[in-house]
Amino acid sequence: MSRAHRAAPARAAARPEDARLPLGSTFAYGFQHVLTMYGGIIAPPLIVGTAAGLDSTDVGMLVAACLFVGGLATLLQTVGIPFFGSQLPLVQGVSFAGVATMTAILDGGGGLQSVFGAVIVASLIGLLITPVFAKVIRFFPPVVTGVVITTIGLTLMPVAANWAMGGSSAAPDYGSVSNIGLAGLTLLLVLLLSKLGSSTISRLSILIAIVLGTVFALITGKADFSGVGTGPVFAFPQPFAFGLPTFEAAAIISMVIVILVTLTETTADIIAVGEIVDTKVDAKRIGNGLRADMLSSALSPVFNSFTQSAFAQNVGLVAITGVKSRFVVSAGGLILVILGLLPILGRVVAAVPTPVLGGAGIVLFGTVAASGIRTLAKVDYRDNMNFIIVATSIGFGMIPIAAPTFYDRFPTWFGTIFHSGISSAAVMAILMNILFNHIRSGNPKDPSVFAEGADRIVRVENLAALKEGDHVQGGKLLDADGQEIPLTTTGTEPHEDLHRDTNP
C-alpha cells in the first residue's frame, strides 16, 4: 500500500477542532473572540475591586491580572497538556458565578486576601472532585444538553440588552436612543456583512462590525480614546500584590458552592461546544477540561485574579462563524496575555463603546439559543416524558432572568446555585432526566397529556394523500372498501408519510 493511501484515513479522521488556518486568519478570528468576551472578563474585577474600596490604579491592576490569567487559562484549555485541557475552542476568563459571593465576603470584612484564600482552597477541592463530574456524561443526552444550550443563550440576552443600553445604569445616557441606535447599527452591519458572498468577510462579520461601529461612534462623539495614553505601557502582574491570602472557613464554604456552579456551567459549555463543533466529547475529555478549569482557578489568586470558567458567549461565536479550530481560540488566549502585559492595548480595547458590543451580542447569544433548539429537534418525544422535561427545565431556568430577586429570601447557598439560570436549568434537566428516563419504576404506560400532545403531528401534505372514506381501524389505515393502505416509515416526523403504494 502506498504512503498516500496509508495517510488518507488519518486525514479523514482528523478532528474538526484540530484544523489549522493561515496565521493572519488565526489571529484575526482570535482577536474577534477577545472582543466578544472583553466586556465580560473585565466586569468582575471592576465590580469586586470597587467593592473592596480600591482606587482606580489598583482596579486597573486587577483588570490587567484577569486578562493575563484568562489568557494563560485559555491556552491551557485549548492546547492542553496531559490530564489538563479539553482541547476544544473554549475561551477562559473570570467567572461571573463568584461575583456575588466575593462581594459578600468583602462586605463581611474579609478583604481581598480572604477572597483569594477562599478561591485557592475551593478550587483545589474542585480539582479533587472533577472525576465525579467527568462521569456525568451519560446523564447529558440531547434532551439535557439541548435545554442547557438553549438556556445559555437565553440567559445571556439580558447581558446583550444591558450592553446595548450603555452598560452602566448610573450613566446619564443609559437606555438612550443614541445608545440603542448604535447597537442597532452594529447589528445591521453584522447581518449585512454575513450576507456578502465572501466567506472570509462573513466569518469576520462580528469583528468588522465592531470596528466599523466603533469608528462611527468615534465620529459621532460616542467613543472616547483620550485615556488610552494614560498609565504604563508595560506591566507584569505582581504576585500577591494585595498581600498573602488568608483562609476563613465561612468564606471557603461559600466559595465551594461557587466552584460547584462553575463546574456545572463549564461541563455544559464543553458539551455545548462539542455539539457545535461536531466532535466527540466523552468523560475523559470533560475531566481534562474541568481539571484545567480548576487548576487555573487555584493558581489565579497568585497573580491577583479569581475563579476561571469557560465563556458561554464565545461558544456562540464558534457557532455563528463556523470557525471550529481550537488554535484560533489559542491565538485569542495569547492576545489576552499580551493585553495583560501591555495595559495600553487593553485600554484601546476597553474604549470600544459598550452599545457596539451589545449589538454584536444579540446575534452571538441568540445563536447559542438557536444551537440548543437545533439539538432539541433531535430528541424523541414519543411515548416518554421528554416534552415535559424540556418545558419545565427551560421554564425553571428563566425564573432568575424574569425575577432576579426570586431567591433573595432563600439560604445563601441555595441562592448562589439557583440564581444562575444556566445552573437552574441544568440541575432541573439532569434530575428530571434521571427521574423519568433512568428510574423507570412508576412511569405510566401511557405518557402524560404533555407528551401525548407533542406526538400528534400530521403534515398537510400527508392529508393530501388520503382519499374519501380512508379510516383507521385496529391500528391499520384502511380505504373506503376496507383494503389496507401500506405505510412507510421513511419520514422524519411521526405519522409523516401516509401514502398509497401507487404514489411515486
Protein Blocks (a to p, Z undefined) as FASTA:
>chain_A
ZZklmmmmmmmmpcfklpccdfklmmmmmmmmmmmmmmmmmmmmmmmmmmnopafklmmm
mmmmmmmmmmmmmmmmmnopghiajhiacdddddfklmmmmmmmmmnonojmlmmmmmmm
mmmmmmmmmmmmmmmmmmmcfklmmmmmmmmmmmmmmmmmmmmnnopakbmkgoiaklmm
mmmmmmmmmmmmmmpmblklmmmmmmmmmmmmmmmmmmnopaccklmmgccfbdcddehk
nopadddfklmmmmmmmmmmmmmmmmmmmmmmmmmnopacdfklmmmmmmmmmmmmmmmm
mnopacddddfklmmmmmmnopabfklmmmmmmmmmmmmmmmmlmmmmmmpcfklmmmmm
mmmmmmmmmmmmmmmmmpcfehiaklmmmmmmmmmmmmmmmmmmlmmmpcfklmmmmmpm
klmmmmmmmmmmmmmmmmmghpafbdcfklmmmmmccdfklmmmpcehiaceehiacdfk
opacdddfkbfbehkbccdfkbZZ
